[in-house]
Amino acid sequence: MHEGPFGPTPHQRDAEPAEGRAGPPWESAREAGGYVAAYFKTAGAVLFRPQTTFRAMGLSPSLNLPLLYWFLPTLVSTVVSTALFSALGRMFRAALSSISGLPMASEAASTATTPGLLCMAAGFIPMFFLMVAYYHVLLRVFGGARRGFVGTFRALAYVNGSLATISWAPCIGPMIALVWGAYLEVIALRDVHETTTARAAAAVILGILGPLTLFVVILVYALVSGGLPGMAGPAPIPMV
């Protein structure tokens, strides 16, 4: 059967049985050669064969393995990207100091990223549950949530966990992950919930635009009402 960029039509999906769904390699790590091998096999399937992967993905009610699949790579990606960004910042400051003859900014402030990273990691899981709930509500509004919260959770966990393989790259990584991730989320939600492309796409687009719009509104309001907190004061805060 021919599959276009968004897979088969709803009529074609309805004509095929939903039984026999199996979990991805991550959920059979022993047979896949261990968790590291299972992760990369699953990530490759999700990133490059999303239609086949999510149409066959099991709907087990357990959230432990999908949660670990998302959390561990995301944490590693965050640590790596933070370290790379810090290293690039030091290289940039050194080059700027060499050209301008001015002393480099103090390195002491860079250590503030460590507790900040720990606090961020502690908030990862509740933030992810909130994001999944937000997408699931949107999917219900558009009439596409046929497999419940577990289906949405599994779809988004495997998509975002797989994107951790590229999101660590400075600058370009997050941009690629955003664009490719939106496409993968549409495929995942559509095929896990066995709904239409239009309903899944509407939920994903609004899911992305909603927080982005809220951020822009808050930023504009803060600037109009007197600036962001911490911007005013007798002495500027050194940037690192």
C-alpha positions as CSV (number, residue, x, y, z in Angstrom):
1,M,0.0,0.0,0.0
2,H,1.4,3.4,-1.0
3,E,2.0,5.9,1.9
4,G,2.3,9.6,1.2
5,P,4.1,12.0,3.5
6,F,1.3,11.7,6.0
7,G,0.7,8.0,5.6
8,P,-2.5,6.2,4.4
9,T,-5.9,7.7,4.3
10,P,-8.4,7.2,7.2
11,H,-10.4,4.9,5.0
12,Q,-7.3,2.7,4.4
13,R,-6.5,2.7,8.2
14,D,-10.0,1.7,9.1
15,A,-9.9,-1.2,6.7
16,E,-6.9,-2.7,8.5
17,P,-7.1,-4.5,11.9
18,A,-5.8,-2.7,15.0
19,E,-5.0,-6.0,16.8
20,G,-1.4,-7.3,17.1
21,R,0.1,-3.9,18.0
22,A,3.6,-4.3,19.6
23,G,5.7,-2.0,21.6
24,P,8.9,-0.4,20.1
25,P,12.3,-2.0,20.6
26,W,12.7,0.2,23.8
27,E,10.0,-1.9,25.5
28,S,11.8,-5.1,24.6
29,A,15.3,-4.0,25.5
30,R,16.7,-7.4,26.2
31,E,15.8,-8.7,22.8
32,A,17.1,-5.5,21.2
33,G,20.5,-5.9,22.8
34,G,20.2,-3.7,25.8
35,Y,18.8,-0.3,26.6
36,V,21.4,1.7,24.6
37,A,20.8,-0.3,21.4
38,A,17.1,-0.3,22.0
39,Y,17.0,3.4,22.3
40,F,18.8,4.0,19.0
41,K,16.7,1.4,17.3
42,T,13.5,3.1,18.5
43,A,14.8,6.6,17.8
44,G,15.7,5.5,14.2
45,A,12.2,4.0,13.7
46,V,10.4,7.1,15.1
47,L,12.5,9.6,13.2
48,F,12.6,7.9,9.8
49,R,9.7,5.4,9.7
50,P,7.1,7.2,11.8
51,Q,4.0,5.9,9.9
52,T,5.0,2.3,10.3
53,T,6.2,2.8,13.9
54,F,3.2,4.5,15.3
55,R,0.6,2.5,13.5
56,A,2.1,-0.6,15.1
57,M,2.8,0.9,18.5
58,G,1.3,-0.9,21.4
59,L,-1.2,0.8,23.8
60,S,0.0,-0.6,27.1
61,P,-1.4,1.4,30.0
62,S,2.0,1.5,31.7
63,L,3.7,4.9,31.4
64,N,7.1,4.0,33.0
65,L,9.0,2.9,30.0
66,P,7.8,5.8,27.7
67,L,8.5,8.2,30.5
68,L,12.1,6.9,30.9
69,Y,12.5,7.0,27.1
70,W,11.7,10.7,27.1
71,F,13.4,11.8,30.3
72,L,16.8,10.2,30.2
73,P,17.8,11.3,26.6
74,T,16.2,14.8,27.2
75,L,18.3,15.2,30.4
76,V,21.5,14.1,28.6
77,S,20.7,16.3,25.7
78,T,20.2,19.3,28.0
79,V,23.5,18.7,29.9
80,V,25.4,18.3,26.6
81,S,23.9,21.4,25.0
82,T,24.5,23.4,28.1
83,A,28.1,22.3,28.2
84,L,28.6,23.1,24.5
85,F,27.0,26.5,24.8
86,S,29.2,27.3,27.8
87,A,32.3,26.2,25.9
88,L,31.3,28.2,22.8
89,G,30.7,31.2,25.1
90,R,34.2,30.9,26.6
91,M,35.8,30.6,23.1
92,F,33.8,33.7,22.0
93,R,34.9,35.7,25.0
94,A,38.5,34.7,24.5
95,A,38.4,35.7,20.9
96,L,36.8,39.0,21.7
97,S,39.3,39.7,24.4
98,S,42.2,39.0,22.0
99,I,40.8,41.3,19.4
100,S,39.7,44.1,21.6
101,G,42.5,43.9,24.2
102,L,39.9,44.0,27.0
103,P,39.9,41.4,29.8
104,M,37.5,38.5,29.7
105,A,34.4,38.5,31.8
106,S,34.6,36.6,35.1
107,E,34.1,32.9,34.8
108,A,32.5,32.7,38.2
109,A,29.0,33.4,36.9
110,S,29.2,30.4,34.6
111,T,29.0,28.0,37.6
112,A,25.4,29.3,38.1
113,T,24.3,27.0,35.3
114,T,24.8,23.9,37.5
115,P,22.1,24.6,40.1
116,G,19.9,26.0,37.4
117,L,20.3,22.8,35.4
118,L,19.4,20.7,38.5
119,C,16.3,22.8,39.1
120,M,15.3,22.5,35.5
121,A,15.8,18.7,35.6
122,A,13.6,18.5,38.7
123,G,10.8,20.3,36.8
124,F,11.1,18.2,33.6
125,I,8.6,15.5,34.5
126,P,5.7,17.7,35.8
127,M,6.2,20.0,32.9
128,F,6.0,17.1,30.5
129,F,2.8,15.8,32.0
130,L,1.3,19.3,31.7
131,M,2.3,19.5,28.1
132,V,0.8,16.0,27.3
133,A,-2.4,17.0,29.1
134,Y,-2.6,20.3,27.1
135,Y,-2.2,18.4,23.8
136,H,-4.7,15.8,24.9
137,V,-7.3,18.4,25.7
138,L,-6.7,20.0,22.3
139,L,-7.0,16.6,20.6
140,R,-10.3,16.0,22.5
141,V,-11.6,19.4,21.4
142,F,-11.0,18.5,17.8
143,G,-12.6,15.1,18.2
144,G,-9.4,13.1,17.7
145,A,-8.6,11.6,21.2
146,R,-9.9,8.0,20.6
147,R,-7.2,6.2,22.7
148,G,-7.2,8.2,25.9
149,F,-4.5,10.0,27.7
150,V,-2.2,7.0,27.6
151,G,-2.2,7.1,23.8
152,T,-1.2,10.8,23.7
153,F,1.4,10.3,26.4
154,R,3.1,7.4,24.5
155,A,3.0,9.3,21.2
156,L,4.6,12.4,22.6
157,A,7.1,10.6,24.8
158,Y,8.5,8.6,21.9
159,V,8.6,11.6,19.6
160,N,10.3,13.9,22.0
161,G,12.6,11.3,23.4
162,S,13.8,10.5,19.9
163,L,14.4,14.2,19.1
164,A,16.9,14.3,21.9
165,T,19.4,12.8,19.4
166,I,19.5,16.1,17.5
167,S,18.2,18.8,19.8
168,W,21.6,19.0,21.7
169,A,23.4,20.7,18.8
170,P,23.8,24.4,19.4
171,C,21.6,26.8,17.4
172,I,20.5,24.4,14.6
173,G,19.5,21.4,16.7
174,P,16.5,23.0,18.4
175,M,15.3,24.5,15.1
176,I,15.4,21.1,13.3
177,A,13.8,19.4,16.3
178,L,11.0,22.0,16.3
179,V,10.1,21.6,12.6
180,W,10.7,17.8,12.3
181,G,9.1,17.3,15.7
182,A,5.9,19.0,14.7
183,Y,5.6,16.7,11.7
184,L,6.3,13.6,13.8
185,E,3.8,14.6,16.4
186,V,1.1,14.9,13.8
187,I,1.9,11.4,12.5
188,A,2.2,10.0,16.1
189,L,-1.1,11.4,17.4
190,R,-3.0,10.5,14.2
191,D,-1.8,6.9,14.0
192,V,-1.9,6.1,17.8
193,H,-5.4,7.6,18.1
194,E,-6.5,6.4,14.7
195,T,-7.9,9.8,13.8
196,T,-7.5,12.1,10.8
197,T,-4.4,14.1,9.8
198,A,-6.4,17.3,10.0
199,R,-7.5,16.8,13.6
200,A,-4.0,15.8,14.7
201,A,-2.4,18.7,12.8
202,A,-4.9,21.2,14.4
203,A,-4.0,20.0,17.9
204,V,-0.2,20.1,17.2
205,I,-0.3,23.6,15.5
206,L,-2.4,25.1,18.3
207,G,-0.3,23.2,20.9
208,I,2.8,25.0,19.5
209,L,1.2,28.4,18.9
210,G,-0.6,28.6,22.2
211,P,2.5,28.8,24.5
212,L,4.4,30.8,22.0
213,T,1.6,33.4,21.8
214,L,1.4,33.5,25.6
215,F,5.1,34.1,25.9
216,V,5.0,37.0,23.3
217,V,2.1,38.6,25.2
218,I,3.9,38.4,28.5
219,L,7.1,39.7,27.0
220,V,5.3,42.7,25.3
221,Y,3.4,43.4,28.5
222,A,6.5,43.3,30.6
223,L,8.3,45.7,28.2
224,V,5.4,48.1,28.0
225,S,4.8,48.2,31.7
226,G,8.4,49.1,32.6
227,G,10.7,46.4,31.5
228,L,11.4,42.8,32.6
229,P,12.3,42.2,36.3
230,G,16.0,42.6,36.9
231,M,16.6,44.9,34.0
232,A,16.3,48.1,36.0
233,G,18.8,48.9,38.8
234,P,21.9,51.0,39.6
235,A,24.3,48.5,38.1
236,P,23.9,46.1,35.2
237,I,24.1,42.3,35.7
238,P,27.1,40.9,33.9
239,M,26.2,38.7,30.9
240,V,28.1,35.5,30.4
